[in-house]
């Protein structure tokens, strides 16, 4: 279910081991990279023969890739010009080898900064090899000017980025002021972490991942710290048994609701049902149980005396019923008064069922952080960035600045699974590598969307799916439903309940796609 997403540092470690332990020449790895880039250039860009292709070669290995590719395109009859940021003899290692080879094979080269870009004829294609995945911080003005020129020329010429569009961070996917907007990006061996973030998409164009020959044993012995969730995560969805009955498909308890917030637990319950739960019960104040039951008659209700809800006494009344459930979703619409905090405190100290904590349960945890110690490895918290900020005593901007590190820290502190929601949701767990969702869907940016997600994950836990797989599958399934709704409602307007209703159709389509 995972796509490896090494950080730039982890990729450099793979390169180092391939060269110094496996005995592969760095020059060979660079040659392999250039051949893969040539394949993408020929299949997606103009045919090399007779085309004018302009190459930008930076001072590091990314520049070496550009030199190697220019030589290959030259051999196919392209009119190539390589603009390099340092004198040729100042390059080092593999980049120097390929810079000399490029020059000796008759490719035209010139020092960038000594050429008036405006005086050049418009190229048919531009190859960006200015800055590699190791770039961080803010761009210098000269790089900003070069990137601006590439982007303007890219309105008529094909732009190919090598490994990563220059100016983009390989770790965060954020631009350092600006970045090249490529039509295609060919990234080598594995997509770097930053390329998987939604904010990077507008710079990448089509992303092609190309093997350059890093041995499998190196990649297995030095796995990355981050993986991308892919469609194979659906392999963890339990297959329906024709002989099954409702009691074998998981019984989910939704605990939540208050007079002004009856919709949240109903949507969580709907998400659980549409994700395949056999039974769903909503424990809520008796004053709203009829309202919830009427909205979704397929759900059962477990009314709690309104004089007790929510309170420590309410948990005492509910506690004897818990043995009949397989998983719990705690918090949707519960409210934030002192009674809700009492209930959450009592629940966490008196329950061992796998639990998804969302919404107002997260608010209670933020108010009394020592309760985090009561969470288990089988539990999942599902904060959005604002809720995560409260849990971490920081601002939303700080959470968003490094979502992976924030989620990872929260998982280690709480000792449980964490789903940091948002564009490109992050799944973290103290025992596993982090996972990233590939989805960024405006159809999911509405009230009730998170309630549906909590119900999906609760349903999967109730059906015996292990916690990491349940969180990853829930996030991916929710995102795939959102992507389908973006197509149906390109100007928004979908309802949260439609996210839940889309879930079974996503599975049908997934089965068909994988069968073809």
C-alpha positions, 0 to 999 in steps of 0.5 A: 500500500506504500510508495517510498518517499525518501527525503533528499538526505535519505536519497543521498544515503542510497546514492552513497551506499550504491557507490561505496558499498555496491560498487556502482560508479556515480557516473553510471548512475548519472548516465542512467538518470539521463537516459530515463530523462531522455525517454520522457523528453522524447515521449512527452516533448518535441522530438529531438531531431531538429529541435532547439533545446535549452538546458540550464545546468546548476553547480551540483549533480542536478547540473550533471544530469543536465549535461548528460541529457544534453549529450544524449539529445545532441546525439539524436540530432537536437540543437542543444545549448547548455547554460551552466552556472559555473565554469566547466572545470569548476564542476566536481565529481560525476558532474565534472565528468559529464560536463567534459564529456558533453563539451567534448562531444560537440554540445554548445555551452555558455556561462549562465549570466554571461548570456542575454537570455532575451537575445536567444531564439525561443527554444522548443524545449527547456530542461531545468537542471538548476537546483536539485532536491537538496535546495532549501530556504529562499532563492537568490535574485539571479535564480529568481530571474532565471526561473521567471524566464523559464516560466515565461518561455514555458508558455510556448515551449515544453519544460522538463524538470530533472528530479525536481522543479528548481526552487521547490523544497524536496522535503516540504514541497514548498517553493523558496519564493518561486519555482519552475512550472514544468510540464513534466518532472522526471524524478530519479529512483523514487519521488522525494517527500516534497513531491507528494505534497499537494502544494507541489502539484502545480509545479510538477506537471506530469510526474515520472518516477524512473529507476536509475539502478539503486539496488533493492537490498540498499532500499530495503536495508535503509527504508525511508521514513515516509511513504505515500499511500497508494491504491494497494491500500484497498487490499486491506479492506476485508472481503465480504463473505457471502455467509456473513451476518451483521454481527460479523461485520463489526459493531461501531459505537458513536459517542457524541451529539448535543442539542445544537450538534446532532448532525455530527454523530449521524454523519459519523454513523453514516460513514461507518455504515457506508464503509461496511459496518454491520451495526452502528449505534449512536450513544447520545443525549435522549433529547436528540436520539429521536432526531438522529434515528429519524435522519438515518433509520439504519442506525440504532440509538443508545439514549443517555439521560439528559440530566447526566449527559455528558458527565462522569455519571453518564459514562458509568451508565454507559460502561456496562454496554461497552462490551457489545461493541467492537470499536468506538468513535468518540467526540462528534458533536459532544460539546465542550462544557465541563461535563464533556471533559468529565465524560472523556476523562472517565471513558479514557480511564475505563475503556480498552476498545479501539477508539477514534477520537475526533472533534470535541474529544480532541478539545477535551484532550487539549484541555487536559493533556495528561489524558493522552497517556491513557491512549493505546497503540490501537487508538487513533486521533484525527485532528485538523490543523487547528485542533493539532495546534491546540494539542501541541500548544502551537499555531496553525501556521506552525503545524502547516509549516511541517505537517509530517514532523508535527504528526510524528511528534504527536504520535510519539507523545500520545502513543497512538495513531494520528491522522493530521487532516487537510490537503495531503493528510498525514498518518503517523504511528509511533511504531511505523513510518509516516504515510502521506495521502495523495489527495487534495480535494475541495469537495472535502473542505466542508463541515461534516467531512471529518465526521464521515472520516472518523466513522470510516476508520471506526468501521475498519477498526471494528472489522479487525483491520489493524490500526495503521492499515485502518487509518491509511485505508480510511484516509485514502478511501475518504480522499478517493470519494472526494476526488470523485465528487470534485468531478461531479461538482466542479464548483463545489456544492456537494454535501458531507453525506454524499462523501459517505454515499460515494464510498461503495461506488469507489470500491466498485470502480477500484475493483474494475480498474484493477481488473482491467 
